[in-house]
């Protein structure tokens, strides 16, 4: 049966369907395992994506995200994070999908994961998004810390002016 909410492009539709099937299989494995953690680790280690597959997932997720098709991008972003867990852009994509779908509490770990993998050079985008999610979940002080950090980091790069402005606006509103 064709999901009429899926994109008309057959390659993109196939990629979404395949991602959903793989994630459903992962959930089924987790539910049926007596030692869930061990089974999940085995499954994740056995499902190595090829670099071309990772690039295709990124491209497809980005296309869907640009079109604000968050629920369609979500399985791709999730599969991408499973395939490339140390790539900060993978967790950023997942967090963005979840946040835009109105699920800020679920987006928090994804943005935190992203920042952890950026190390000593956190990006202003993940800091802003993490601050927004913290604010949405009632963590005012932590949100303010993230927003202030975003403002400071953004000062050094004029291309981040829009992030700096958004973070400063939110932070000013919290200080009132």
N, C-alpha and C positions, 0 to 999 in steps of 0.2 A: 504494500500500500504506500502511496506517495504522500508525504507530509507536504501539504500545500503551503505551509509556512516556510519551507526550506527554499533556498535560492534556486532559480531555474537552471543555473550552470550545473551540468551533470557531474563534473569533477569535484566541485565544491560540495555539492549535495552528498556525493559518495564519501568524501573526506569527513563530513559531519556525521553521517550514518555510521561509518567505520569507527570513528572516535566514540560515539555513543555506545556501540556494541562492545568495544574494548573496556570502556568504563563500567558498563553493566556487568561484564565478565569479572572485572576486578572486585566489584561489590559482591557478586555471587560467591567468589572465592573467599572473601572476608567473612561472609555470613556462614559459610559451611565449614570453615576451618575450626579445629579444636584449639589450635594455637594461631590466632589471627595474625599476630605480628610476624611470626616466622613465615606463614604462607604469603603474606603481603610482600615481605622482603624477597622471597623466592620469585614471586610473580613479577615484581618490579625489575629485578636483576635479569630475568629471562626475556624481558620485552625491550630490548635495545633498539631504538630508532636509528636509522641511518641519517647522516647529515643532510641529505637531500630531503628526507621526510620531515626533519626538524625545520628546515627552511620553508618547506611547503606549508607546514602547520603555522609558522609565523606569518607568512604572507596571507594565508586564508583568514587567520584570526584578525590580522590587521585590517583586511578588507571589510570583514563583517563588523568590526568595531567602528571603523570610519562611517559605516552605514547605521550605526546605533542598533545593530542586531545582536544584542547582548546575549540572549538565550541561545542563539545559534553559535556564537563565538565561545561560549562557556565550555562546551565539551572539547573544543580544540585547544583552548587555553589550559584546561586541566590536563589533557594528554601531553601538551607541550611541557608543562611543569614536571610531569612524571618522567618524560623523556630527557629533560635537561634541568635537573633540580638545582644545579649550581649557576644557572644562567639567570641573572637578576631580571632580565626582560621577560622571562617566562612567568615568574611570580607576579611581576607588575601587571602583565596582561590579565592574569587570573583575578588579581585584586580589583582591577578596573572593571572587569565584567561583573563581579559580585557587587561592587559598590554601586554601579549604574543600575543594577537590578534591584536596588533597595535592600541589600543584605550587608550593611557595613560591619556587623559583628563577624561575619564570615570572611570579609575582606581583610580584616585586621591581621590575621596570621600571614596572609599572602604578602601584604606590604612590608610586614616585619621581616619576613623571609628575604624579600628583595633587598631591603636595607642591610641585612646581615651579610648578604653576598656581595654587596658593594664595598664592604670593608671600611677603610679609613676615608673613603671619598663618596659619601652618600649623595645621591642625586636629589635635587629640589623637588622633582615630580613625585617620587615616592614619599618624601617627607610631607608634602602638601596633602596627598591622598590619605596618608596615615593620620595626619592631623584632622582631616575632615571626618574620617571614620571614628576616631576617638571622640570627637565632639558629638557625633551622631549617637554614640553609645554612652554618653554621659561622663566621659573622662576629660573634664575641662582642663585641668592642670597639665596633663600629659599632652593634650591637643595643643595647648599654648606652647609647650616646649618644642614640639615638632614644627609648628608654624613659624616660631621665631628662628629655628634652625634653617628652615626653608628660605626665609627672608635673608638671613646672613649669607648662606651659600649662593643665593641667586645674585647677590650684589656684584660678584666677580665676573659675571657673564651676561652681557646685554641681551642675549637670546632668551634668557630666563626672566626677562622683565615681567611678562604676564603672570608667571608663577609667583614672583616676588609680590606683585600687586595683589593677587588673590589671597596669598598668605597674610600679607599685612592687613588687608581689609578684615579678614576673619579674626586675626589676633586683636586688632583694635576693637572689634565688636565684643570680644571676650573680656577685654580690660575695662569696659564701661560698666 
